[in-house]
Amino acid sequence: METATIIHGKKELPSLTVLKALLTCGILYPLLYIFADILGTLIYEGYDYTSQNISEILAIGSPARHVVLPLFNFSDLLLLAFAIGVFESAGQKRMLKIAAVLLAFCAITGALTSLFFPMNLRDAPKTYSDTMHIILTSILVLIILGSIGTGASALGKQFRWYSIITIAVLFTFGALTGMQGPRIGTGAPTPWMGITERVNIYGYVIWVLVFAVNLLRNENEKREEIKLNL
C-alpha cells in the first residue's frame, strides 16, 4: 500500500493511504446514518416509521435521543472527513472544491441542528429551538442541493445524470414532506411523511456513497497514470 506522498510536477499529491481513508468516510457516513435512524425507530416505543420524521427521533424528550445522537453526530464527523478528502482530491477542479466546502457546511449544519436546536415532541409546547430547527433544516436543504449540483459537474456523464435524477427525487419527495410539515405543529396526523422524508434523505446519503466510490476509483486511476509517467 502506498503511504508516501507523490510529487507530480511541482505539486505534491497527498498520501494515497490518507486520502483513501478520508474518501472512504463518504462510504461509511450513509451506512452509519441509516443504521442510527433504524436503531432510533426500534428504541422509540410507539414511533411510527411511516408517518414520523427522523427529527422526531432526536427531539427533546425522545427516549431514543441519548442513544442515537452520538451516532448521528459521528456520522456528521465522517461527512466532514469526507469533505476534506474531496477537497484534497480535487486538484484543479474548482467545482469539486466547491462541492467539498458545501459538504463540510452540510456536516457542520447537521451537527449544530441536532445538538443545539432539536425540535420538541409533537405534543410539547413549541419553543425557539423549534424555530431554529426549521430555519437550519431549510438552509441544510439548499446546501445539499448545491453539493449535489457542484459534485455532479465535476465528474463524468453517467454520474451527472445520476445526480440530476437524485435532485429530481429530492425536489419531489421534499415537496411531499414539506406539505405535511405544518401538520406537525398542530398535532394533526402526517400519513406517509416518514416514508417521503426518508426517500428524500436516503437519496442524498446514498448519493454521497456513490460520489465517494467514484472519487476513490478516479484517484486510483490518477495515481496509476502518474506512476506510468514518472
C-alpha positions in Angstrom: 0.0 0.0 0.0 1.3 3.4 -0.9 1.9 5.7 2.0 4.4 8.2 0.6 3.4 11.5 -1.0 3.7 11.6 -4.8 5.3 14.6 -6.4 3.6 15.4 -9.7 5.4 18.3 -11.4 5.7 21.0 -8.8 2.6 19.8 -6.9 2.7 17.3 -4.1 -0.3 14.9 -4.0 -1.4 13.8 -0.6 -0.6 10.3 0.7 -2.8 7.8 -1.0 -3.4 6.0 2.2 -4.6 9.1 4.0 -6.7 10.2 1.0 -8.3 6.8 0.7 -9.2 6.8 4.3 -10.8 10.3 4.0 -12.8 9.3 0.9 -13.8 6.0 2.5 -15.6 8.1 5.2 -18.0 9.0 2.4 -19.0 5.3 2.2 -19.2 4.9 6.0 -21.3 8.0 6.5 -24.5 6.9 4.9 -24.2 3.4 6.4 -23.9 4.8 9.9 -26.7 7.4 9.3 -29.1 4.8 8.1 -28.2 2.5 11.0 -28.7 5.3 13.5 -32.1 6.0 12.0 -33.3 2.4 12.1 -31.9 1.9 15.7 -33.8 5.0 16.8 -37.1 3.7 15.4 -36.6 0.4 17.3 -35.8 2.1 20.6 -38.6 4.7 20.4 -41.6 2.8 21.6 -44.7 3.8 19.7 -42.7 5.5 17.0 -44.3 5.1 13.5 -41.7 4.7 10.8 -44.2 5.6 8.1 -45.7 8.8 9.5 -43.0 10.3 11.7 -39.8 12.0 10.6 -36.2 11.5 11.6 -36.0 14.7 13.6 -38.6 13.2 16.0 -36.1 10.5 17.0 -33.7 13.3 18.0 -36.4 15.5 19.5 -36.3 16.9 23.1 -37.8 14.3 25.3 -37.4 11.4 22.8 -36.4 8.2 24.5 -34.0 7.4 21.7 -32.2 10.8 21.6 -29.5 9.9 24.2 -28.6 6.7 22.3 -28.7 7.8 18.7 -27.5 11.4 19.0 -23.8 10.3 19.3 -24.2 8.1 16.3 -25.7 10.9 14.1 -23.0 13.3 15.3 -20.3 10.8 14.5 -21.8 10.4 11.0 -21.5 14.2 10.7 -17.8 13.8 11.5 -17.5 11.2 8.8 -19.1 13.5 6.3 -16.7 16.3 7.4 -13.7 14.0 6.9 -15.0 13.0 3.5 -15.4 16.7 2.6 -11.7 17.1 3.4 -10.9 14.2 1.2 -12.9 15.6 -1.7 -11.1 18.9 -1.4 -7.7 17.2 -1.3 -8.5 15.1 -4.3 -10.0 18.0 -6.3 -6.7 19.1 -7.9 -7.5 21.9 -10.3 -11.3 21.1 -10.4 -12.9 24.2 -8.9 -16.4 22.7 -8.8 -15.2 19.7 -6.9 -13.6 22.1 -4.3 -16.9 24.0 -4.0 -18.7 20.6 -3.5 -16.2 19.8 -0.8 -16.9 23.1 1.0 -20.6 22.6 0.8 -20.3 19.0 2.1 -18.4 20.4 5.1 -21.1 23.0 5.7 -23.7 20.2 5.5 -21.9 18.3 8.2 -21.5 21.3 10.5 -25.1 22.5 10.0 -26.4 19.0 10.6 -24.4 18.6 13.8 -25.4 22.1 15.1 -29.1 21.4 14.4 -29.2 18.1 16.2 -27.0 19.2 19.2 -28.3 22.7 19.9 -31.6 23.1 18.1 -33.6 19.8 18.2 -37.4 20.0 17.7 -39.8 19.4 20.6 -42.1 16.4 20.6 -45.4 16.9 18.7 -47.5 17.3 21.9 -45.0 19.6 23.6 -45.2 23.5 23.5 -43.1 25.0 20.7 -40.0 27.0 21.5 -37.2 29.0 20.0 -35.4 25.6 19.4 -38.2 24.6 17.0 -38.0 27.8 15.1 -34.2 27.5 14.7 -34.6 23.8 13.8 -36.9 24.7 10.8 -34.5 27.5 9.7 -31.4 25.4 9.8 -33.1 22.5 8.2 -34.2 24.8 5.3 -30.6 26.0 4.9 -29.4 22.4 5.0 -31.6 21.5 2.1 -30.1 24.3 0.0 -26.6 23.2 0.9 -27.4 19.6 0.0 -28.8 20.6 -3.4 -25.7 22.7 -4.0 -23.3 20.0 -3.1 -25.0 17.5 -5.5 -25.1 20.1 -8.3 -21.4 21.0 -8.0 -20.3 17.5 -7.4 -22.1 16.3 -10.4 -20.5 18.8 -12.7 -17.0 17.6 -11.7 -17.3 14.0 -12.7 -18.4 12.0 -15.8 -21.7 12.0 -17.8 -23.2 8.9 -16.1 -22.7 10.4 -12.6 -24.1 13.7 -13.8 -27.3 12.0 -14.9 -27.5 10.1 -11.7 -27.1 13.3 -9.8 -29.8 15.0 -11.9 -32.2 12.1 -11.0 -31.3 12.4 -7.4 -32.0 16.1 -7.4 -35.4 15.4 -9.0 -36.2 12.8 -6.3 -35.2 15.3 -3.6 -37.4 18.0 -5.0 -40.4 15.7 -5.4 -40.2 13.9 -2.1 -39.0 17.1 -0.3 -42.1 18.8 -1.5 -44.4 16.0 -0.4 -42.7 16.1 3.0 -42.9 19.8 3.3 -46.6 19.8 2.6 -47.2 17.9 5.8 -44.8 19.9 7.9 -47.4 22.4 9.2 -49.5 19.5 10.5 -46.8 18.6 13.0 -47.2 21.9 14.8 -51.0 21.3 15.1 -50.7 17.7 16.2 -52.5 16.5 13.1 -51.8 13.1 11.5 -49.0 13.1 8.9 -49.6 9.9 6.9 -46.6 8.7 4.9 -44.4 11.6 5.9 -41.9 9.2 7.4 -41.6 7.4 4.1 -41.4 10.5 1.9 -38.8 12.1 4.1 -36.6 9.0 4.2 -36.8 8.6 0.4 -35.5 12.2 0.4 -32.7 11.9 3.0 -31.7 8.4 2.0 -31.5 9.5 -1.6 -28.9 12.1 -0.6 -26.8 9.9 1.7 -26.7 7.2 -1.0 -25.6 9.9 -3.5 -22.7 10.6 -1.1 -21.8 7.0 -1.1 -21.8 6.8 -4.9 -19.8 10.0 -5.1 -17.2 8.5 -2.7 -16.9 5.3 -4.8 -16.4 7.4 -8.0 -13.8 9.6 -6.4 -11.9 6.6 -5.0 -11.8 5.0 -8.4 -10.7 8.2 -10.1 -8.0 8.7 -7.5 -6.6 5.2 -8.1 -6.6 5.7 -11.9 -4.9 9.1 -11.5 -2.1 7.7 -9.3 -1.5 4.8 -11.7 -1.3 7.2 -14.6 1.2 9.4 -12.7 3.3 6.3 -11.8 3.5 5.3 -15.5 4.6 8.8 -16.5 7.4 9.0 -13.8 
